[in-house]
Amino acid sequence: MTELINQNGSFDIEIIELTNLSPSTKGPINIPEWVKHVRAALEGMLTPHFAPGIVDELFSRLAQKLLDSSEELESELP
């Protein structure tokens, strides 16, 4: 990400760090619930651009991909 920002030339990075997006969450993220929240936020923007059923398939695949790699998705930072 820093490469892209530096290439742009309009910004200077003073500090970059990870933050915990869900400080009240401890342990593994509930992936199906998380995908529901993402879908609620994005579905309205996606449905006008895709045929019926495509958005369902998109979020189904997202959930499966995240579940397949869920051991890497911890809510707590190292």
DSSP file (Angstrom, degrees, kcal/mol; ACC not computed):
  #  RESIDUE AA STRUCTURE BP1 BP2  ACC     N-H-->O    O-->H-N    N-H-->O    O-->H-N    TCO  KAPPA ALPHA  PHI   PSI    X-CA   Y-CA   Z-CA
    1    1 A M     >        0   0    0      0, 0.0     4,-2.1     0, 0.0     5,-0.2   0.000 360.0 360.0 360.0 -39.0    0.0    0.0    0.0
    2    2 A T  H  >  +     0   0    0      1,-0.2     4,-2.6     2,-0.2     5,-0.2   0.866 360.0  56.6 -62.5 -34.0    2.8    2.4    0.8
    3    3 A E  H  > S+     0   0    0      2,-0.2     4,-2.5     1,-0.2    -1,-0.2   0.929 107.5  47.8 -61.1 -44.7    4.2    1.9   -2.8
    4    4 A L  H  > S+     0   0    0      2,-0.2     4,-1.7     1,-0.2    -2,-0.2   0.903 112.8  48.1 -63.1 -41.6    0.9    3.0   -4.3
    5    5 A I  H  X S+     0   0    0     -4,-2.1     4,-1.3     1,-0.2     6,-0.5   0.916 113.0  47.7 -66.7 -42.3    0.6    6.0   -2.0
    6    6 A N  H  < S+     0   0    0     -4,-2.6    -2,-0.2     1,-0.2    -1,-0.2   0.880 109.0  54.3 -66.0 -37.4    4.2    7.1   -2.8
    7    7 A Q  H  < S+     0   0    0     -4,-2.5    -1,-0.2     1,-0.2    -2,-0.2   0.859 102.3  58.9 -63.1 -35.4    3.6    6.6   -6.6
    8    8 A N  H  < S-     0   0    0     -4,-1.7    -1,-0.2    -5,-0.2    -2,-0.2   0.901  87.9-158.2 -62.0 -41.9    0.7    8.9   -6.4
    9    9 A G     <  +     0   0    0     -4,-1.3    -1,-0.1     2,-0.2    -3,-0.1   0.354  66.6  95.6  81.3  -6.6    2.9   11.7   -5.1
   10   10 A S  S    S+     0   0    0     -5,-0.3     2,-0.3     2,-0.0    -4,-0.1   0.572  81.1  49.7 -91.4  -9.4    0.0   13.7   -3.5
   11   11 A F        -     0   0    0     -6,-0.5     2,-0.4    -5,-0.0    -2,-0.2  -0.914  62.0-149.5-132.0 154.1    0.4   12.3    0.0
   12   12 A D        -     0   0    0     -2,-0.3     2,-0.7    -3,-0.0    -6,-0.0  -0.987  20.8-134.4-119.3 134.2    3.1   11.7    2.6
   13   13 A I        +     0   0    0     -2,-0.4     3,-0.1     1,-0.2    -2,-0.0  -0.793  28.1 170.2 -89.0 117.5    2.8    8.8    5.0
   14   14 A E  S    S-     0   0    0     -2,-0.7     2,-0.3     1,-0.4    -1,-0.2   0.818  71.6  -5.2 -91.7 -38.7    3.6    9.9    8.5
   15   15 A I        -     0   0    0      2,-0.0    -1,-0.4     0, 0.0     2,-0.4  -0.976  58.1-172.3-155.1 142.6    2.6    6.7   10.3
   16   16 A I        +     0   0    0     -2,-0.3     2,-0.3    -3,-0.1    -3,-0.0  -0.988  21.2 151.8-138.5 129.2    0.9    3.5    9.2
   17   17 A E        -     0   0    0     -2,-0.4     2,-0.2     0, 0.0    -2,-0.0  -0.983  43.1-101.1-152.4 159.1   -0.2    0.9   11.6
   18   18 A L        -     0   0    0     -2,-0.3     2,-0.3     2,-0.0    59,-0.0  -0.580  34.5-163.5 -80.5 145.3   -2.8   -1.9   12.0
   19   19 A T        -     0   0    0     -2,-0.2     2,-0.8     0, 0.0     3,-0.1  -0.939  25.4-114.5-126.7 154.7   -5.9   -1.3   14.1
   20   20 A N        -     0   0    0     -2,-0.3    56,-0.1     1,-0.2    55,-0.1  -0.793  22.9-164.6 -88.1 111.6   -8.4   -3.7   15.6
   21   21 A L  S    S+     0   0    0     -2,-0.8    -1,-0.2     1,-0.3     3,-0.1   0.709  86.6  36.3 -71.5 -19.8  -11.6   -3.0   13.7
   22   22 A S    >   +     0   0    0     53,-0.3     3,-1.8     3,-0.1    -1,-0.3  -0.637  66.3 170.0-131.2  75.2  -13.6   -4.9   16.4
   23   23 A P  T 3  S+     0   0    0      0, 0.0    -1,-0.1     0, 0.0    -2,-0.1   0.755  79.1  55.2 -62.6 -23.0  -12.0   -4.2   19.7
   24   24 A S  T 3  S+     0   0    0     -3,-0.1     2,-0.5     2,-0.0    -3,-0.0   0.611  90.9  90.2 -84.2  -9.9  -14.9   -5.8   21.6
   25   25 A T    <   -     0   0    0     -3,-1.8     2,-0.4    50,-0.1    -3,-0.1  -0.733  56.5-173.5 -90.2 129.7  -14.5   -9.1   19.7
   26   26 A K        +     0   0    0     -2,-0.5    -2,-0.0     2,-0.1     0, 0.0  -0.955  49.9   3.5-120.3 142.2  -12.2  -11.7   21.1
   27   27 A G  S    S-     0   0    0     -2,-0.4    48,-1.4     2,-0.0    49,-0.1  -0.378 109.5  -1.6  84.9-164.7  -11.3  -14.9   19.4
   28   28 A P  B    S-A   74   0A   0      0, 0.0     2,-0.3     0, 0.0    46,-0.2  -0.238  73.8-113.4 -64.7 147.8  -12.3  -16.1   16.0
   29   29 A I        -     0   0    0     44,-0.9     2,-1.3    41,-0.2    44,-0.1  -0.594  24.2-119.3 -77.9 139.4  -14.5  -13.9   13.8
   30   30 A N     >  -     0   0    0     -2,-0.3     4,-2.4     1,-0.2     3,-0.2  -0.695  32.8-167.3 -78.5  96.4  -18.0  -15.4   13.0
   31   31 A I  H  > S+     0   0    0     -2,-1.3     4,-2.8     1,-0.2     5,-0.2   0.898  79.0  51.9 -61.7 -47.5  -17.5  -15.4    9.3
   32   32 A P  H  > S+     0   0    0      0, 0.0     4,-1.6     0, 0.0    -1,-0.2   0.905 113.7  45.8 -57.7 -39.1  -21.1  -16.1    8.2
   33   33 A E  H  > S+     0   0    0      2,-0.2     4,-1.8     1,-0.2    -2,-0.2   0.905 111.9  51.3 -67.8 -40.6  -22.2  -13.1   10.3
   34   34 A W  H  X S+     0   0    0     -4,-2.4     4,-2.3     1,-0.2    -1,-0.2   0.917 108.6  51.0 -61.9 -43.8  -19.4  -10.9    9.0
   35   35 A V  H  X S+     0   0    0     -4,-2.8     4,-2.8     1,-0.2    -1,-0.2   0.864 106.2  56.0 -63.1 -36.0  -20.3  -11.8    5.4
   36   36 A K  H  X S+     0   0    0     -4,-1.6     4,-2.3    -5,-0.2    -1,-0.2   0.900 108.4  47.7 -61.9 -40.0  -23.9  -10.8    6.2
   37   37 A H  H  X S+     0   0    0     -4,-1.8     4,-1.7     2,-0.2    -2,-0.2   0.919 112.6  47.8 -66.8 -43.5  -22.8   -7.4    7.3
   38   38 A V  H  X S+     0   0    0     -4,-2.3     4,-2.1     1,-0.2     5,-0.2   0.915 112.1  50.5 -63.0 -42.1  -20.6   -6.9    4.3
   39   39 A R  H  X S+     0   0    0     -4,-2.8     4,-3.0     1,-0.2     5,-0.3   0.917 106.7  54.1 -62.2 -42.8  -23.5   -8.0    2.0
   40   40 A A  H  < S+     0   0    0     -4,-2.3     4,-0.3     1,-0.2    -1,-0.2   0.866 113.4  43.6 -59.1 -35.6  -25.8   -5.5    3.7
   41   41 A A  H  < S+     0   0    0     -4,-1.7    -1,-0.2    -5,-0.1    -2,-0.2   0.841 126.3  28.1 -78.3 -33.7  -23.4   -2.7    3.0
   42   42 A L  H >X S+     0   0    0     -4,-2.1     4,-1.6    -5,-0.1     3,-1.2   0.679  94.0  85.4-105.8 -20.2  -22.5   -3.7   -0.6
   43   43 A E  H 3X S+     0   0    0     -4,-3.0     4,-2.7     1,-0.3     3,-0.2   0.869  87.8  55.9 -56.9 -41.5  -25.5   -5.5   -2.1
   44   44 A G  H 34 S+     0   0    0     -4,-0.3    -1,-0.3    -5,-0.3    -2,-0.1   0.809 110.9  45.1 -61.8 -29.7  -27.3   -2.3   -3.2
   45   45 A M  H <4 S+     0   0    0     -3,-1.2    -1,-0.2    -4,-0.2    -2,-0.2   0.773 117.4  44.3 -82.3 -27.2  -24.3   -1.2   -5.2
   46   46 A L  H >X S+     0   0    0     -4,-1.6     3,-1.8    -3,-0.2     4,-0.6   0.872  97.5  68.1 -87.0 -38.9  -23.7   -4.6   -6.8
   47   47 A T  G >< S+     0   0    0     -4,-2.7     3,-0.7     1,-0.3    -1,-0.1   0.804  93.5  57.8 -59.8 -33.6  -27.2   -5.8   -7.8
   48   48 A P  G 34 S+     0   0    0      0, 0.0    -1,-0.3     0, 0.0    -2,-0.1   0.732 110.4  46.2 -67.3 -16.2  -27.8   -3.2  -10.5
   49   49 A H  G <4 S+     0   0    0     -3,-1.8     2,-0.3    -4,-0.2    -2,-0.2   0.527 107.9  57.5-103.4  -7.7  -24.6   -4.4  -12.3
   50   50 A F  S << S-     0   0    0     -3,-0.7     3,-0.1    -4,-0.6     5,-0.1  -0.906  83.0-103.5-129.6 153.3  -25.1   -8.2  -12.2
   51   51 A A    >>  -     0   0    0     -2,-0.3     3,-1.9     1,-0.2     4,-0.5  -0.274  59.1 -75.9 -66.1 157.0  -27.6  -10.7  -13.4
   52   52 A P  T 34 S+     0   0    0      0, 0.0    -1,-0.2     0, 0.0    -5,-0.0  -0.260 119.8  22.4 -55.2 139.2  -30.0  -12.2  -10.8
   53   53 A G  T 3> S+     0   0    0     -3,-0.1     4,-2.2     1,-0.0     5,-0.1   0.082  96.3  95.9  92.1 -23.5  -28.2  -14.9   -8.7
   54   54 A I  H <> S+     0   0    0     -3,-1.9     4,-2.7     2,-0.2     5,-0.1   0.914  84.3  49.3 -67.1 -42.1  -24.7  -13.6   -9.3
   55   55 A V  H  X S+     0   0    0     -4,-0.5     4,-2.3     2,-0.2     5,-0.2   0.898 110.1  52.1 -65.0 -39.5  -24.6  -11.5   -6.1
   56   56 A D  H  > S+     0   0    0      1,-0.2     4,-2.1     2,-0.2    -1,-0.2   0.939 112.0  46.4 -58.4 -46.4  -25.8  -14.6   -4.1
   57   57 A E  H  X S+     0   0    0     -4,-2.2     4,-2.7     1,-0.2    -2,-0.2   0.890 109.5  55.4 -63.8 -40.4  -23.0  -16.6   -5.7
   58   58 A L  H  X S+     0   0    0     -4,-2.7     4,-2.3     1,-0.2    -1,-0.2   0.938 112.3  40.6 -58.1 -49.9  -20.5  -13.9   -5.0
   59   59 A F  H  X S+     0   0    0     -4,-2.3     4,-2.3     2,-0.2    -1,-0.2   0.816 113.0  55.1 -73.9 -29.1  -21.2  -13.7   -1.2
   60   60 A S  H  X S+     0   0    0     -4,-2.1     4,-2.1    -5,-0.2    -1,-0.2   0.927 111.3  44.9 -64.5 -44.7  -21.5  -17.5   -1.0
   61   61 A R  H  X S+     0   0    0     -4,-2.7     4,-3.0     2,-0.2     5,-0.2   0.891 110.7  54.3 -66.3 -39.4  -18.0  -17.8   -2.5
   62   62 A L  H  X S+     0   0    0     -4,-2.3     4,-2.4    -5,-0.2     5,-0.2   0.944 109.3  47.6 -58.7 -48.1  -16.7  -15.1   -0.2
   63   63 A A  H  X S+     0   0    0     -4,-2.3     4,-2.5     1,-0.2    -1,-0.2   0.919 113.7  47.7 -59.9 -44.1  -18.0  -16.9    2.8
   64   64 A Q  H  X S+     0   0    0     -4,-2.1     4,-2.4     2,-0.2    -2,-0.2   0.920 111.2  49.8 -65.5 -43.5  -16.5  -20.2    1.7
   65   65 A K  H  X S+     0   0    0     -4,-3.0     4,-1.2     1,-0.2    -1,-0.2   0.911 113.3  46.8 -60.8 -42.1  -13.1  -18.6    0.8
   66   66 A L  H  < S+     0   0    0     -4,-2.4     3,-0.3    -5,-0.2    -1,-0.2   0.895 111.6  50.4 -68.6 -39.0  -12.9  -17.0    4.2
   67   67 A L  H >< S+     0   0    0     -4,-2.5     3,-1.3     1,-0.2    -2,-0.2   0.886 106.7  56.2 -64.4 -37.3  -14.0  -20.2    6.0
   68   68 A D  H 3< S+     0   0    0     -4,-2.4    -1,-0.2     1,-0.3    -2,-0.2   0.808 119.6  30.9 -63.9 -29.3  -11.3  -22.1    4.1
   69   69 A S  T >< S+     0   0    0     -4,-1.2     3,-1.8    -3,-0.3     4,-0.4   0.040  82.5 123.9-115.2  26.0   -8.6  -19.7    5.4
   70   70 A S  G X   +     0   0    0     -3,-1.3     3,-1.2     1,-0.3   -41,-0.2   0.730  59.6  71.8 -65.4 -23.1  -10.3  -18.9    8.8
   71   71 A E  G 3  S+     0   0    0      1,-0.3    -1,-0.3    -4,-0.2    -2,-0.1   0.778  99.4  50.1 -63.8 -21.4   -7.3  -19.9   10.9
   72   72 A E  G <  S+     0   0    0     -3,-1.8     2,-1.1     1,-0.1    -1,-0.3   0.607  94.5  82.1 -87.0 -13.3   -5.6  -16.8    9.6
   73   73 A L    <   +     0   0    0     -3,-1.2   -44,-0.9    -4,-0.4     2,-0.4  -0.737  55.4 158.1 -99.8  90.6   -8.5  -14.5   10.5
   74   74 A E  B     -A   28   0A   0     -2,-1.1    -3,-0.0   -46,-0.2   -48,-0.0  -0.879  40.8-140.1-109.2 143.3   -8.2  -13.7   14.1
   75   75 A S  S    S+     0   0    0    -48,-1.4     2,-0.4    -2,-0.4   -53,-0.3   0.718  83.3  76.1 -76.5 -18.9   -9.9  -10.7   15.6
   76   76 A E  S    S-     0   0    0    -49,-0.1    -2,-0.1   -56,-0.1   -50,-0.1  -0.748  82.4-125.1 -95.5 140.4   -7.0   -9.9   17.9
   77   77 A L              0   0    0     -2,-0.4    -2,-0.1     1,-0.1   -57,-0.0  -0.473 360.0 360.0 -76.9 152.3   -3.8   -8.3   16.5
   78   78 A P              0   0    0      0, 0.0    -1,-0.1     0, 0.0    -2,-0.0   0.509 360.0 360.0 -64.2 360.0   -0.5  -10.0   17.2
